[in-house]
Amino acid sequence: MATAAADRELIEAVVAEMAAGIDCAVEFWMAQIDAVFENNQITTLGRLQAIREIVRNYRLTKDGGKTPDHGYAA
């Protein structure tokens, strides 16, 4: 049973690292979006474009530069 306990500890460690990584990534994107909303120097349309750019950058990073065509301009 020592192996089962060690396997469980390894799984829990991997899951904790994955959760921490996801949390860090979400915080990064939310901070970028918050910065757009707090910028009083840009218009509403400018904010929308800035958020679209954040999403575009996310997709480029996630897909290795290949974004699927969703039928709308990025």
mmJSON file of the N, C-alpha and C atoms, coordinates in Angstrom:
{"data_MODEL":{"atom_site":{
"group_PDB":["ATOM","ATOM","ATOM","ATOM","ATOM","ATOM","ATOM","ATOM","ATOM","ATOM","ATOM","ATOM","ATOM","ATOM","ATOM","ATOM","ATOM","ATOM","ATOM","ATOM","ATOM","ATOM","ATOM","ATOM","ATOM","ATOM","ATOM","ATOM","ATOM","ATOM","ATOM","ATOM","ATOM","ATOM","ATOM","ATOM","ATOM","ATOM","ATOM","ATOM","ATOM","ATOM","ATOM","ATOM","ATOM","ATOM","ATOM","ATOM","ATOM","ATOM","ATOM","ATOM","ATOM","ATOM","ATOM","ATOM","ATOM","ATOM","ATOM","ATOM","ATOM","ATOM","ATOM","ATOM","ATOM","ATOM","ATOM","ATOM","ATOM","ATOM","ATOM","ATOM","ATOM","ATOM","ATOM","ATOM","ATOM","ATOM","ATOM","ATOM","ATOM","ATOM","ATOM","ATOM","ATOM","ATOM","ATOM","ATOM","ATOM","ATOM","ATOM","ATOM","ATOM","ATOM","ATOM","ATOM","ATOM","ATOM","ATOM","ATOM","ATOM","ATOM","ATOM","ATOM","ATOM","ATOM","ATOM","ATOM","ATOM","ATOM","ATOM","ATOM","ATOM","ATOM","ATOM","ATOM","ATOM","ATOM","ATOM","ATOM","ATOM","ATOM","ATOM","ATOM","ATOM","ATOM","ATOM","ATOM","ATOM","ATOM","ATOM","ATOM","ATOM","ATOM","ATOM","ATOM","ATOM","ATOM","ATOM","ATOM","ATOM","ATOM","ATOM","ATOM","ATOM","ATOM","ATOM","ATOM","ATOM","ATOM","ATOM","ATOM","ATOM","ATOM","ATOM","ATOM","ATOM","ATOM","ATOM","ATOM","ATOM","ATOM","ATOM","ATOM","ATOM","ATOM","ATOM","ATOM","ATOM","ATOM","ATOM","ATOM","ATOM","ATOM","ATOM","ATOM","ATOM","ATOM","ATOM","ATOM","ATOM","ATOM","ATOM","ATOM","ATOM","ATOM","ATOM","ATOM","ATOM","ATOM","ATOM","ATOM","ATOM","ATOM","ATOM","ATOM","ATOM","ATOM","ATOM","ATOM","ATOM","ATOM","ATOM","ATOM","ATOM","ATOM","ATOM","ATOM","ATOM","ATOM","ATOM","ATOM","ATOM","ATOM","ATOM","ATOM","ATOM","ATOM","ATOM","ATOM","ATOM","ATOM"],
"id":[1,2,3,4,5,6,7,8,9,10,11,12,13,14,15,16,17,18,19,20,21,22,23,24,25,26,27,28,29,30,31,32,33,34,35,36,37,38,39,40,41,42,43,44,45,46,47,48,49,50,51,52,53,54,55,56,57,58,59,60,61,62,63,64,65,66,67,68,69,70,71,72,73,74,75,76,77,78,79,80,81,82,83,84,85,86,87,88,89,90,91,92,93,94,95,96,97,98,99,100,101,102,103,104,105,106,107,108,109,110,111,112,113,114,115,116,117,118,119,120,121,122,123,124,125,126,127,128,129,130,131,132,133,134,135,136,137,138,139,140,141,142,143,144,145,146,147,148,149,150,151,152,153,154,155,156,157,158,159,160,161,162,163,164,165,166,167,168,169,170,171,172,173,174,175,176,177,178,179,180,181,182,183,184,185,186,187,188,189,190,191,192,193,194,195,196,197,198,199,200,201,202,203,204,205,206,207,208,209,210,211,212,213,214,215,216,217,218,219,220,221,222],
"type_symbol":["N","C","C","N","C","C","N","C","C","N","C","C","N","C","C","N","C","C","N","C","C","N","C","C","N","C","C","N","C","C","N","C","C","N","C","C","N","C","C","N","C","C","N","C","C","N","C","C","N","C","C","N","C","C","N","C","C","N","C","C","N","C","C","N","C","C","N","C","C","N","C","C","N","C","C","N","C","C","N","C","C","N","C","C","N","C","C","N","C","C","N","C","C","N","C","C","N","C","C","N","C","C","N","C","C","N","C","C","N","C","C","N","C","C","N","C","C","N","C","C","N","C","C","N","C","C","N","C","C","N","C","C","N","C","C","N","C","C","N","C","C","N","C","C","N","C","C","N","C","C","N","C","C","N","C","C","N","C","C","N","C","C","N","C","C","N","C","C","N","C","C","N","C","C","N","C","C","N","C","C","N","C","C","N","C","C","N","C","C","N","C","C","N","C","C","N","C","C","N","C","C","N","C","C","N","C","C","N","C","C","N","C","C","N","C","C","N","C","C","N","C","C"],
"label_atom_id":["N","CA","C","N","CA","C","N","CA","C","N","CA","C","N","CA","C","N","CA","C","N","CA","C","N","CA","C","N","CA","C","N","CA","C","N","CA","C","N","CA","C","N","CA","C","N","CA","C","N","CA","C","N","CA","C","N","CA","C","N","CA","C","N","CA","C","N","CA","C","N","CA","C","N","CA","C","N","CA","C","N","CA","C","N","CA","C","N","CA","C","N","CA","C","N","CA","C","N","CA","C","N","CA","C","N","CA","C","N","CA","C","N","CA","C","N","CA","C","N","CA","C","N","CA","C","N","CA","C","N","CA","C","N","CA","C","N","CA","C","N","CA","C","N","CA","C","N","CA","C","N","CA","C","N","CA","C","N","CA","C","N","CA","C","N","CA","C","N","CA","C","N","CA","C","N","CA","C","N","CA","C","N","CA","C","N","CA","C","N","CA","C","N","CA","C","N","CA","C","N","CA","C","N","CA","C","N","CA","C","N","CA","C","N","CA","C","N","CA","C","N","CA","C","N","CA","C","N","CA","C","N","CA","C","N","CA","C","N","CA","C","N","CA","C","N","CA","C","N","CA","C","N","CA","C","N","CA","C"],
"label_alt_id":[null,null,null,null,null,null,null,null,null,null,null,null,null,null,null,null,null,null,null,null,null,null,null,null,null,null,null,null,null,null,null,null,null,null,null,null,null,null,null,null,null,null,null,null,null,null,null,null,null,null,null,null,null,null,null,null,null,null,null,null,null,null,null,null,null,null,null,null,null,null,null,null,null,null,null,null,null,null,null,null,null,null,null,null,null,null,null,null,null,null,null,null,null,null,null,null,null,null,null,null,null,null,null,null,null,null,null,null,null,null,null,null,null,null,null,null,null,null,null,null,null,null,null,null,null,null,null,null,null,null,null,null,null,null,null,null,null,null,null,null,null,null,null,null,null,null,null,null,null,null,null,null,null,null,null,null,null,null,null,null,null,null,null,null,null,null,null,null,null,null,null,null,null,null,null,null,null,null,null,null,null,null,null,null,null,null,null,null,null,null,null,null,null,null,null,null,null,null,null,null,null,null,null,null,null,null,null,null,null,null,null,null,null,null,null,null,null,null,null,null,null,null],
"label_comp_id":["MET","MET","MET","ALA","ALA","ALA","THR","THR","THR","ALA","ALA","ALA","ALA","ALA","ALA","ALA","ALA","ALA","ASP","ASP","ASP","ARG","ARG","ARG","GLU","GLU","GLU","LEU","LEU","LEU","ILE","ILE","ILE","GLU","GLU","GLU","ALA","ALA","ALA","VAL","VAL","VAL","VAL","VAL","VAL","ALA","ALA","ALA","GLU","GLU","GLU","MET","MET","MET","ALA","ALA","ALA","ALA","ALA","ALA","GLY","GLY","GLY","ILE","ILE","ILE","ASP","ASP","ASP","CYS","CYS","CYS","ALA","ALA","ALA","VAL","VAL","VAL","GLU","GLU","GLU","PHE","PHE","PHE","TRP","TRP","TRP","MET","MET","MET","ALA","ALA","ALA","GLN","GLN","GLN","ILE","ILE","ILE","ASP","ASP","ASP","ALA","ALA","ALA","VAL","VAL","VAL","PHE","PHE","PHE","GLU","GLU","GLU","ASN","ASN","ASN","ASN","ASN","ASN","GLN","GLN","GLN","ILE","ILE","ILE","THR","THR","THR","THR","THR","THR","LEU","LEU","LEU","GLY","GLY","GLY","ARG","ARG","ARG","LEU","LEU","LEU","GLN","GLN","GLN","ALA","ALA","ALA","ILE","ILE","ILE","ARG","ARG","ARG","GLU","GLU","GLU","ILE","ILE","ILE","VAL","VAL","VAL","ARG","ARG","ARG","ASN","ASN","ASN","TYR","TYR","TYR","ARG","ARG","ARG","LEU","LEU","LEU","THR","THR","THR","LYS","LYS","LYS","ASP","ASP","ASP","GLY","GLY","GLY","GLY","GLY","GLY","LYS","LYS","LYS","THR","THR","THR","PRO","PRO","PRO","ASP","ASP","ASP","HIS","HIS","HIS","GLY","GLY","GLY","TYR","TYR","TYR","ALA","ALA","ALA","ALA","ALA","ALA"],
"label_asym_id":["A","A","A","A","A","A","A","A","A","A","A","A","A","A","A","A","A","A","A","A","A","A","A","A","A","A","A","A","A","A","A","A","A","A","A","A","A","A","A","A","A","A","A","A","A","A","A","A","A","A","A","A","A","A","A","A","A","A","A","A","A","A","A","A","A","A","A","A","A","A","A","A","A","A","A","A","A","A","A","A","A","A","A","A","A","A","A","A","A","A","A","A","A","A","A","A","A","A","A","A","A","A","A","A","A","A","A","A","A","A","A","A","A","A","A","A","A","A","A","A","A","A","A","A","A","A","A","A","A","A","A","A","A","A","A","A","A","A","A","A","A","A","A","A","A","A","A","A","A","A","A","A","A","A","A","A","A","A","A","A","A","A","A","A","A","A","A","A","A","A","A","A","A","A","A","A","A","A","A","A","A","A","A","A","A","A","A","A","A","A","A","A","A","A","A","A","A","A","A","A","A","A","A","A","A","A","A","A","A","A","A","A","A","A","A","A","A","A","A","A","A","A"],
"label_entity_id":["1","1","1","1","1","1","1","1","1","1","1","1","1","1","1","1","1","1","1","1","1","1","1","1","1","1","1","1","1","1","1","1","1","1","1","1","1","1","1","1","1","1","1","1","1","1","1","1","1","1","1","1","1","1","1","1","1","1","1","1","1","1","1","1","1","1","1","1","1","1","1","1","1","1","1","1","1","1","1","1","1","1","1","1","1","1","1","1","1","1","1","1","1","1","1","1","1","1","1","1","1","1","1","1","1","1","1","1","1","1","1","1","1","1","1","1","1","1","1","1","1","1","1","1","1","1","1","1","1","1","1","1","1","1","1","1","1","1","1","1","1","1","1","1","1","1","1","1","1","1","1","1","1","1","1","1","1","1","1","1","1","1","1","1","1","1","1","1","1","1","1","1","1","1","1","1","1","1","1","1","1","1","1","1","1","1","1","1","1","1","1","1","1","1","1","1","1","1","1","1","1","1","1","1","1","1","1","1","1","1","1","1","1","1","1","1","1","1","1","1","1","1"],
"label_seq_id":[1,1,1,2,2,2,3,3,3,4,4,4,5,5,5,6,6,6,7,7,7,8,8,8,9,9,9,10,10,10,11,11,11,12,12,12,13,13,13,14,14,14,15,15,15,16,16,16,17,17,17,18,18,18,19,19,19,20,20,20,21,21,21,22,22,22,23,23,23,24,24,24,25,25,25,26,26,26,27,27,27,28,28,28,29,29,29,30,30,30,31,31,31,32,32,32,33,33,33,34,34,34,35,35,35,36,36,36,37,37,37,38,38,38,39,39,39,40,40,40,41,41,41,42,42,42,43,43,43,44,44,44,45,45,45,46,46,46,47,47,47,48,48,48,49,49,49,50,50,50,51,51,51,52,52,52,53,53,53,54,54,54,55,55,55,56,56,56,57,57,57,58,58,58,59,59,59,60,60,60,61,61,61,62,62,62,63,63,63,64,64,64,65,65,65,66,66,66,67,67,67,68,68,68,69,69,69,70,70,70,71,71,71,72,72,72,73,73,73,74,74,74],
"pdbx_PDB_ins_code":[null,null,null,null,null,null,null,null,null,null,null,null,null,null,null,null,null,null,null,null,null,null,null,null,null,null,null,null,null,null,null,null,null,null,null,null,null,null,null,null,null,null,null,null,null,null,null,null,null,null,null,null,null,null,null,null,null,null,null,null,null,null,null,null,null,null,null,null,null,null,null,null,null,null,null,null,null,null,null,null,null,null,null,null,null,null,null,null,null,null,null,null,null,null,null,null,null,null,null,null,null,null,null,null,null,null,null,null,null,null,null,null,null,null,null,null,null,null,null,null,null,null,null,null,null,null,null,null,null,null,null,null,null,null,null,null,null,null,null,null,null,null,null,null,null,null,null,null,null,null,null,null,null,null,null,null,null,null,null,null,null,null,null,null,null,null,null,null,null,null,null,null,null,null,null,null,null,null,null,null,null,null,null,null,null,null,null,null,null,null,null,null,null,null,null,null,null,null,null,null,null,null,null,null,null,null,null,null,null,null,null,null,null,null,null,null,null,null,null,null,null,null],
"Cartn_x":[0.802,0.0,0.843,2.133,3.001,3.05,2.985,3.0,1.736,0.603,-0.66,-0.633,-0.065,0.019,0.969,2.081,3.037,2.433,1.699,1.026,0.006,-0.721,-1.731,-1.069,0.044,0.766,1.272,1.779,2.26,1.115,0.0,-1.175,-1.639,-1.701,-2.135,-1.161,0.136,1.134,0.98,0.764,0.579,-0.689,-1.763,-3.027,-2.868,-2.177,-1.966,-1.163,-0.142,0.658,-0.167,-0.986,-1.846,-2.838,-3.437,-4.395,-3.716,-2.512,-1.775,-1.447,-1.083,-0.786,-2.007,-3.136,-4.383,-4.761,-4.659,-4.976,-4.084,-2.805,-1.854,-2.216,-2.558,-2.913,-4.182,-5.192,-6.443,-6.206,-5.418,-5.091,-4.389,-3.495,-2.776,-3.753,-4.671,-5.633,-6.609,-7.044,-7.97,-7.304,-6.033,-5.311,-5.22,-4.994,-4.951,-6.306,-7.368,-8.715,-9.06,-8.734,-8.961,-8.241,-7.02,-6.247,-6.943,-7.555,-8.295,-9.487,-10.242,-11.427,-11.079,-9.941,-9.543,-8.891,-8.581,-7.927,-8.959,-8.922,-9.862,-9.437,-8.312,-7.785,-8.372,-9.09,-9.621,-11.143,-11.701,-13.152,-13.695,-15.011,-15.646,-15.228,-15.208,-14.761,-13.292,-12.488,-11.087,-10.933,-11.792,-11.758,-12.109,-13.144,-13.55,-12.409,-11.773,-10.658,-9.49,-9.219,-8.131,-8.421,-9.658,-10.021,-9.964,-10.393,-10.255,-8.791,-7.904,-6.472,-5.953,-6.43,-6.048,-6.486,-7.712,-8.23,-7.441,-7.13,-6.351,-4.97,-4.326,-3.012,-3.096,-4.149,-4.354,-4.456,-5.269,-5.458,-4.174,-3.431,-2.173,-1.197,-1.14,-0.254,-0.721,-2.007,-2.584,-2.464,-2.731,-2.785,-1.479,-0.448,0.81,0.734,-0.132,-0.244,-1.341,-2.05,-3.095,-4.45,-5.182,-6.5,-7.574,-8.582,-9.649,-10.508,-11.083,-11.974,-13.351,-13.744,-15.039,-16.097,-15.747,-16.712,-16.803,-15.876,-15.851,-14.407,-14.268,-12.905,-12.317,-11.049,-10.366,-9.867],
"Cartn_y":[-1.214,0.0,1.275,1.146,2.314,2.932,2.1,2.6,3.391,2.912,3.613,4.98,5.054,6.328,7.279,6.757,7.592,8.073,7.172,7.551,8.656,8.522,9.532,10.876,10.857,12.098,12.753,11.952,12.491,13.12,12.429,12.952,14.254,14.296,15.514,16.666,16.373,17.409,17.949,17.056,17.477,18.317,17.873,18.609,19.994,20.075,21.373,22.311,21.793,22.617,23.082,22.198,22.578,23.659,23.497,24.485,25.83,25.813,27.062,27.736,26.956,27.508,28.132,27.465,27.993,29.286,29.292,30.489,31.662,31.388,32.425,32.984,32.105,32.543,33.392,32.946,33.704,35.075,35.127,36.408,37.342,36.795,37.581,38.199,37.385,37.9,38.874,38.593,39.505,40.852,40.83,42.085,42.889,42.212,42.92,43.551,42.796,43.311,44.449,44.307,45.383,46.663,46.523,47.697,48.412,47.647,48.254,49.033,48.437,49.102,50.344,50.324,51.458,52.589,52.355,53.367,54.384,55.575,56.63,57.357,56.975,57.639,57.065,55.943,55.324,55.303,55.241,55.228,53.83,53.717,52.409,51.487,51.999,51.204,50.808,51.717,51.412,50.309,50.316,49.257,47.905,47.901,46.669,46.14,47.022,46.603,46.081,46.717,46.277,44.892,44.651,43.338,42.284,42.642,41.709,41.352,42.315,42.078,41.122,41.28,40.362,38.944,38.796,37.482,36.921,37.754,37.315,36.822,37.579,37.172,35.855,35.679,34.414,33.26,33.45,32.372,32.076,33.103,32.878,32.101,32.422,31.728,30.291,30.121,28.808,27.871,28.375,27.536,27.528,28.122,28.167,29.012,30.024,30.936,30.58,29.487,29.059,29.235,30.261,30.483,29.971,29.298,28.817,29.975,29.815,30.84,30.669,31.629,31.571,32.39,32.932,33.697,35.152,35.634,37.035,37.525,38.805,39.384,39.384,39.059,39.044,40.408],
"Cartn_z":[0.0,0.0,0.0,0.276,0.267,-1.127,-2.156,-3.525,-3.824,-3.375,-3.595,-2.921,-1.725,-1.017,-1.742,-2.233,-2.965,-4.278,-4.955,-6.199,-5.939,-4.862,-4.509,-4.224,-3.491,-3.193,-4.473,-5.398,-6.673,-7.453,-7.523,-8.228,-7.597,-6.283,-5.591,-5.841,-5.899,-6.168,-7.587,-8.555,-9.945,-10.08,-9.468,-9.527,-8.896,-7.783,-7.127,-8.02,-8.691,-9.602,-10.791,-11.33,-12.455,-12.035,-10.883,-10.389,-10.166,-9.625,-9.407,-10.728,-11.727,-13.045,-13.697,-13.586,-14.142,-13.431,-12.113,-11.333,-11.741,-11.922,-12.324,-13.702,-14.637,-15.986,-15.981,-15.248,-15.184,-14.554,-13.501,-12.876,-13.861,-14.679,-15.682,-16.674,-17.236,-18.211,-17.574,-16.363,-15.7,-15.417,-15.059,-14.822,-16.11,-17.229,-18.51,-18.834,-18.621,-18.899,-17.947,-16.667,-15.699,-16.114,-16.594,-17.022,-18.178,-19.067,-20.184,-19.646,-18.735,-18.199,-17.381,-16.722,-15.893,-16.679,-17.94,-18.765,-19.247,-18.682,-19.063,-20.324,-20.884,-22.081,-23.371,-23.283,-24.497,-24.475,-25.666,-25.828,-25.559,-25.561,-25.404,-26.543,-27.756,-28.894,-28.73,-28.224,-27.965,-26.934,-25.933,-24.92,-25.535,-26.361,-27.032,-27.9,-28.638,-29.485,-28.652,-27.527,-26.656,-26.078,-25.698,-25.165,-26.259,-27.469,-28.593,-28.822,-28.66,-28.826,-27.742,-26.52,-25.44,-25.786,-26.258,-26.633,-27.811,-28.791,-29.951,-29.509,-28.63,-28.128,-27.368,-26.597,-25.876,-26.866,-27.887,-28.866,-29.628,-29.983,-30.692,-29.829,-28.554,-27.635,-27.427,-27.225,-26.942,-28.126,-29.33,-30.524,-31.312,-30.76,-31.486,-32.736,-32.712,-33.843,-34.827,-34.592,-35.515,-34.847,-35.248,-34.656,-35.607,-35.086,-35.944,-36.437,-37.601,-38.149,-37.528,-36.69,-36.023,-36.753,-37.91,-38.663,-38.253,-37.453,-37.073,-37.061,-37.214,-37.244,-35.849,-35.775,-34.478,-34.109],
"occupancy":[1.0,1.0,1.0,1.0,1.0,1.0,1.0,1.0,1.0,1.0,1.0,1.0,1.0,1.0,1.0,1.0,1.0,1.0,1.0,1.0,1.0,1.0,1.0,1.0,1.0,1.0,1.0,1.0,1.0,1.0,1.0,1.0,1.0,1.0,1.0,1.0,1.0,1.0,1.0,1.0,1.0,1.0,1.0,1.0,1.0,1.0,1.0,1.0,1.0,1.0,1.0,1.0,1.0,1.0,1.0,1.0,1.0,1.0,1.0,1.0,1.0,1.0,1.0,1.0,1.0,1.0,1.0,1.0,1.0,1.0,1.0,1.0,1.0,1.0,1.0,1.0,1.0,1.0,1.0,1.0,1.0,1.0,1.0,1.0,1.0,1.0,1.0,1.0,1.0,1.0,1.0,1.0,1.0,1.0,1.0,1.0,1.0,1.0,1.0,1.0,1.0,1.0,1.0,1.0,1.0,1.0,1.0,1.0,1.0,1.0,1.0,1.0,1.0,1.0,1.0,1.0,1.0,1.0,1.0,1.0,1.0,1.0,1.0,1.0,1.0,1.0,1.0,1.0,1.0,1.0,1.0,1.0,1.0,1.0,1.0,1.0,1.0,1.0,1.0,1.0,1.0,1.0,1.0,1.0,1.0,1.0,1.0,1.0,1.0,1.0,1.0,1.0,1.0,1.0,1.0,1.0,1.0,1.0,1.0,1.0,1.0,1.0,1.0,1.0,1.0,1.0,1.0,1.0,1.0,1.0,1.0,1.0,1.0,1.0,1.0,1.0,1.0,1.0,1.0,1.0,1.0,1.0,1.0,1.0,1.0,1.0,1.0,1.0,1.0,1.0,1.0,1.0,1.0,1.0,1.0,1.0,1.0,1.0,1.0,1.0,1.0,1.0,1.0,1.0,1.0,1.0,1.0,1.0,1.0,1.0,1.0,1.0,1.0,1.0,1.0,1.0,1.0,1.0,1.0,1.0,1.0,1.0],
"B_iso_or_equiv":[0.0,0.0,0.0,0.0,0.0,0.0,0.0,0.0,0.0,0.0,0.0,0.0,0.0,0.0,0.0,0.0,0.0,0.0,0.0,0.0,0.0,0.0,0.0,0.0,0.0,0.0,0.0,0.0,0.0,0.0,0.0,0.0,0.0,0.0,0.0,0.0,0.0,0.0,0.0,0.0,0.0,0.0,0.0,0.0,0.0,0.0,0.0,0.0,0.0,0.0,0.0,0.0,0.0,0.0,0.0,0.0,0.0,0.0,0.0,0.0,0.0,0.0,0.0,0.0,0.0,0.0,0.0,0.0,0.0,0.0,0.0,0.0,0.0,0.0,0.0,0.0,0.0,0.0,0.0,0.0,0.0,0.0,0.0,0.0,0.0,0.0,0.0,0.0,0.0,0.0,0.0,0.0,0.0,0.0,0.0,0.0,0.0,0.0,0.0,0.0,0.0,0.0,0.0,0.0,0.0,0.0,0.0,0.0,0.0,0.0,0.0,0.0,0.0,0.0,0.0,0.0,0.0,0.0,0.0,0.0,0.0,0.0,0.0,0.0,0.0,0.0,0.0,0.0,0.0,0.0,0.0,0.0,0.0,0.0,0.0,0.0,0.0,0.0,0.0,0.0,0.0,0.0,0.0,0.0,0.0,0.0,0.0,0.0,0.0,0.0,0.0,0.0,0.0,0.0,0.0,0.0,0.0,0.0,0.0,0.0,0.0,0.0,0.0,0.0,0.0,0.0,0.0,0.0,0.0,0.0,0.0,0.0,0.0,0.0,0.0,0.0,0.0,0.0,0.0,0.0,0.0,0.0,0.0,0.0,0.0,0.0,0.0,0.0,0.0,0.0,0.0,0.0,0.0,0.0,0.0,0.0,0.0,0.0,0.0,0.0,0.0,0.0,0.0,0.0,0.0,0.0,0.0,0.0,0.0,0.0,0.0,0.0,0.0,0.0,0.0,0.0,0.0,0.0,0.0,0.0,0.0,0.0],
"pdbx_formal_charge":[null,null,null,null,null,null,null,null,null,null,null,null,null,null,null,null,null,null,null,null,null,null,null,null,null,null,null,null,null,null,null,null,null,null,null,null,null,null,null,null,null,null,null,null,null,null,null,null,null,null,null,null,null,null,null,null,null,null,null,null,null,null,null,null,null,null,null,null,null,null,null,null,null,null,null,null,null,null,null,null,null,null,null,null,null,null,null,null,null,null,null,null,null,null,null,null,null,null,null,null,null,null,null,null,null,null,null,null,null,null,null,null,null,null,null,null,null,null,null,null,null,null,null,null,null,null,null,null,null,null,null,null,null,null,null,null,null,null,null,null,null,null,null,null,null,null,null,null,null,null,null,null,null,null,null,null,null,null,null,null,null,null,null,null,null,null,null,null,null,null,null,null,null,null,null,null,null,null,null,null,null,null,null,null,null,null,null,null,null,null,null,null,null,null,null,null,null,null,null,null,null,null,null,null,null,null,null,null,null,null,null,null,null,null,null,null,null,null,null,null,null,null],
"auth_seq_id":[1,1,1,2,2,2,3,3,3,4,4,4,5,5,5,6,6,6,7,7,7,8,8,8,9,9,9,10,10,10,11,11,11,12,12,12,13,13,13,14,14,14,15,15,15,16,16,16,17,17,17,18,18,18,19,19,19,20,20,20,21,21,21,22,22,22,23,23,23,24,24,24,25,25,25,26,26,26,27,27,27,28,28,28,29,29,29,30,30,30,31,31,31,32,32,32,33,33,33,34,34,34,35,35,35,36,36,36,37,37,37,38,38,38,39,39,39,40,40,40,41,41,41,42,42,42,43,43,43,44,44,44,45,45,45,46,46,46,47,47,47,48,48,48,49,49,49,50,50,50,51,51,51,52,52,52,53,53,53,54,54,54,55,55,55,56,56,56,57,57,57,58,58,58,59,59,59,60,60,60,61,61,61,62,62,62,63,63,63,64,64,64,65,65,65,66,66,66,67,67,67,68,68,68,69,69,69,70,70,70,71,71,71,72,72,72,73,73,73,74,74,74],
"auth_comp_id":["MET","MET","MET","ALA","ALA","ALA","THR","THR","THR","ALA","ALA","ALA","ALA","ALA","ALA","ALA","ALA","ALA","ASP","ASP","ASP","ARG","ARG","ARG","GLU","GLU","GLU","LEU","LEU","LEU","ILE","ILE","ILE","GLU","GLU","GLU","ALA","ALA","ALA","VAL","VAL","VAL","VAL","VAL","VAL","ALA","ALA","ALA","GLU","GLU","GLU","MET","MET","MET","ALA","ALA","ALA","ALA","ALA","ALA","GLY","GLY","GLY","ILE","ILE","ILE","ASP","ASP","ASP","CYS","CYS","CYS","ALA","ALA","ALA","VAL","VAL","VAL","GLU","GLU","GLU","PHE","PHE","PHE","TRP","TRP","TRP","MET","MET","MET","ALA","ALA","ALA","GLN","GLN","GLN","ILE","ILE","ILE","ASP","ASP","ASP","ALA","ALA","ALA","VAL","VAL","VAL","PHE","PHE","PHE","GLU","GLU","GLU","ASN","ASN","ASN","ASN","ASN","ASN","GLN","GLN","GLN","ILE","ILE","ILE","THR","THR","THR","THR","THR","THR","LEU","LEU","LEU","GLY","GLY","GLY","ARG","ARG","ARG","LEU","LEU","LEU","GLN","GLN","GLN","ALA","ALA","ALA","ILE","ILE","ILE","ARG","ARG","ARG","GLU","GLU","GLU","ILE","ILE","ILE","VAL","VAL","VAL","ARG","ARG","ARG","ASN","ASN","ASN","TYR","TYR","TYR","ARG","ARG","ARG","LEU","LEU","LEU","THR","THR","THR","LYS","LYS","LYS","ASP","ASP","ASP","GLY","GLY","GLY","GLY","GLY","GLY","LYS","LYS","LYS","THR","THR","THR","PRO","PRO","PRO","ASP","ASP","ASP","HIS","HIS","HIS","GLY","GLY","GLY","TYR","TYR","TYR","ALA","ALA","ALA","ALA","ALA","ALA"],
"auth_asym_id":["A","A","A","A","A","A","A","A","A","A","A","A","A","A","A","A","A","A","A","A","A","A","A","A","A","A","A","A","A","A","A","A","A","A","A","A","A","A","A","A","A","A","A","A","A","A","A","A","A","A","A","A","A","A","A","A","A","A","A","A","A","A","A","A","A","A","A","A","A","A","A","A","A","A","A","A","A","A","A","A","A","A","A","A","A","A","A","A","A","A","A","A","A","A","A","A","A","A","A","A","A","A","A","A","A","A","A","A","A","A","A","A","A","A","A","A","A","A","A","A","A","A","A","A","A","A","A","A","A","A","A","A","A","A","A","A","A","A","A","A","A","A","A","A","A","A","A","A","A","A","A","A","A","A","A","A","A","A","A","A","A","A","A","A","A","A","A","A","A","A","A","A","A","A","A","A","A","A","A","A","A","A","A","A","A","A","A","A","A","A","A","A","A","A","A","A","A","A","A","A","A","A","A","A","A","A","A","A","A","A","A","A","A","A","A","A","A","A","A","A","A","A"],
"auth_atom_id":["N","CA","C","N","CA","C","N","CA","C","N","CA","C","N","CA","C","N","CA","C","N","CA","C","N","CA","C","N","CA","C","N","CA","C","N","CA","C","N","CA","C","N","CA","C","N","CA","C","N","CA","C","N","CA","C","N","CA","C","N","CA","C","N","CA","C","N","CA","C","N","CA","C","N","CA","C","N","CA","C","N","CA","C","N","CA","C","N","CA","C","N","CA","C","N","CA","C","N","CA","C","N","CA","C","N","CA","C","N","CA","C","N","CA","C","N","CA","C","N","CA","C","N","CA","C","N","CA","C","N","CA","C","N","CA","C","N","CA","C","N","CA","C","N","CA","C","N","CA","C","N","CA","C","N","CA","C","N","CA","C","N","CA","C","N","CA","C","N","CA","C","N","CA","C","N","CA","C","N","CA","C","N","CA","C","N","CA","C","N","CA","C","N","CA","C","N","CA","C","N","CA","C","N","CA","C","N","CA","C","N","CA","C","N","CA","C","N","CA","C","N","CA","C","N","CA","C","N","CA","C","N","CA","C","N","CA","C","N","CA","C","N","CA","C","N","CA","C","N","CA","C","N","CA","C","N","CA","C"],
"pdbx_PDB_model_num":[1,1,1,1,1,1,1,1,1,1,1,1,1,1,1,1,1,1,1,1,1,1,1,1,1,1,1,1,1,1,1,1,1,1,1,1,1,1,1,1,1,1,1,1,1,1,1,1,1,1,1,1,1,1,1,1,1,1,1,1,1,1,1,1,1,1,1,1,1,1,1,1,1,1,1,1,1,1,1,1,1,1,1,1,1,1,1,1,1,1,1,1,1,1,1,1,1,1,1,1,1,1,1,1,1,1,1,1,1,1,1,1,1,1,1,1,1,1,1,1,1,1,1,1,1,1,1,1,1,1,1,1,1,1,1,1,1,1,1,1,1,1,1,1,1,1,1,1,1,1,1,1,1,1,1,1,1,1,1,1,1,1,1,1,1,1,1,1,1,1,1,1,1,1,1,1,1,1,1,1,1,1,1,1,1,1,1,1,1,1,1,1,1,1,1,1,1,1,1,1,1,1,1,1,1,1,1,1,1,1,1,1,1,1,1,1,1,1,1,1,1,1]
}}}
